[in-house]
Amino acid sequence: DTFSTLSEAYRILRTFIEFLMGEKVEGKGRVIMITSTGPQEGKTLTSCNIAISLAQAGRKVLLIDADLRRPTVHRLFGLKRNPGLSEILMGTNTLTEAKKTMGDILVGETSQWDHMLTGRMLDRLEIVTTGMHTPTPAELLASDSMKRLLEEGKLHYDYVIVDTPPVLPVTDARTLGILADATFFIYRAGKTARRALTRAR
């Protein structure tokens, strides 16, 4: 609901992000990694809503679900999981072949298609789901293929939003953080221990 208090909160966050990132240089998009200290703190929901909000502002956005351990983005948008990030990194599919568009969302399993149809500029949002399950997620995310994917994303999109696993349980986010222009930590007020948040930072 674009008129809700929650939507306005994400627009405020979007404005902060754009101010923080500064003016875009041609051919130099921004990679923003979103993570949390632990599970179920809202990082994926925040990743999706930031991506939507940026697209509604006319920015070209690529949302990548890099949580290869507990993927959620495909479910939130009603998309098929394959092909996705795993296939891109293993070289069996290209970004063009694996990315999902507004058309995929509309023919997918989401019950929110009527809202999607009336959403402004959502055709500027493209999504890379996780793809097939892999037994070596950390190694895939640390590969040169991941670095090349993000570089390609920066060439063709204003923002690349990367949803990653939490920082404390696994190493994935630490690996990807090196490749990002900015990292945002999501935490639940009143739930996340300050000690855990400090350690994650």
JOJOTA-V741574 format. One record per residue. N is the residue number from 1. RES is the residue in one small letter. SS is DSSP state (H for helix, E for strand, - for the rest). BURIAL is I if it has 16 or more other ideal C-beta (glycine too) atoms within 10 Angstrom, else O. Layout:
n/res/ss/burial
N/RES/SS/BURIAL
N/RES/SS/BURIAL
This chain:
n/res/ss/burial
1/d/-/O
2/t/-/O
3/f/-/O
4/s/-/O
5/t/H/O
6/l/H/O
7/s/H/O
8/e/H/O
9/a/H/O
10/y/H/I
11/r/H/I
12/i/H/O
13/l/H/I
14/r/H/I
15/t/H/O
16/f/H/O
17/i/H/I
18/e/H/I
19/f/H/O
20/l/H/O
21/m/H/O
22/g/-/O
23/e/-/O
24/k/-/O
25/v/E/O
26/e/-/O
27/g/-/O
28/k/E/O
29/g/-/I
30/r/E/I
31/v/E/I
32/i/E/I
33/m/E/I
34/i/E/I
35/t/E/I
36/s/E/I
37/t/-/I
38/g/-/I
39/p/-/O
40/q/-/O
41/e/-/I
42/g/-/O
43/k/H/I
44/t/H/I
45/l/H/O
46/t/H/I
47/s/H/I
48/c/H/I
49/n/H/I
50/i/H/I
51/a/H/I
52/i/H/I
53/s/H/I
54/l/H/I
55/a/H/I
56/q/H/I
57/a/-/I
58/g/-/O
59/r/-/I
60/k/-/I
61/v/E/I
62/l/E/I
63/l/E/I
64/i/E/I
65/d/E/I
66/a/-/I
67/d/-/I
68/l/-/I
69/r/-/I
70/r/-/O
71/p/-/I
72/t/-/I
73/v/H/I
74/h/H/I
75/r/H/O
76/l/H/I
77/f/-/I
78/g/-/I
79/l/-/I
80/k/-/O
81/r/-/I
82/n/-/O
83/p/-/I
84/g/-/I
85/l/H/I
86/s/H/I
87/e/H/I
88/i/H/I
89/l/H/I
90/m/H/O
91/g/-/O
92/t/-/O
93/n/-/I
94/t/-/O
95/l/H/I
96/t/H/O
97/e/H/O
98/a/H/I
99/k/-/I
100/k/E/I
101/t/-/O
102/m/H/I
103/g/H/O
104/d/H/I
105/i/H/I
106/l/H/O
107/v/-/O
108/g/-/O
109/e/-/O
110/t/-/I
111/s/-/O
112/q/-/O
113/w/H/O
114/d/H/O
115/h/H/O
116/m/H/I
117/l/H/O
118/t/H/O
119/g/-/I
120/r/-/O
121/m/-/I
122/l/H/I
123/d/H/O
124/r/H/I
125/l/E/I
126/e/E/I
127/i/E/I
128/v/E/I
129/t/-/I
130/t/-/I
131/g/-/I
132/m/-/O
133/h/-/O
134/t/-/I
135/p/-/O
136/t/-/O
137/p/H/I
138/a/H/I
139/e/H/O
140/l/H/I
141/l/H/I
142/a/-/I
143/s/-/O
144/d/H/O
145/s/H/O
146/m/H/I
147/k/H/O
148/r/H/O
149/l/H/I
150/l/H/I
151/e/H/O
152/e/H/I
153/g/H/I
154/k/H/I
155/l/H/O
156/h/H/O
157/y/-/I
158/d/-/I
159/y/E/I
160/v/E/I
161/i/E/I
162/v/E/I
163/d/E/I
164/t/-/I
165/p/-/I
166/p/-/I
167/v/-/I
168/l/-/I
169/p/-/O
170/v/-/I
171/t/-/O
172/d/H/I
173/a/H/I
174/r/H/I
175/t/H/I
176/l/H/I
177/g/H/O
178/i/-/O
179/l/-/I
180/a/-/I
181/d/-/I
182/a/E/O
183/t/E/I
184/f/E/I
185/f/E/I
186/i/E/I
187/y/-/I
188/r/-/O
189/a/-/O
190/g/-/O
191/k/-/O
192/t/-/I
193/a/-/O
194/r/H/O
195/r/H/O
196/a/H/O
197/l/H/I
198/t/H/O
199/r/H/O
200/a/H/I
201/r/-/O
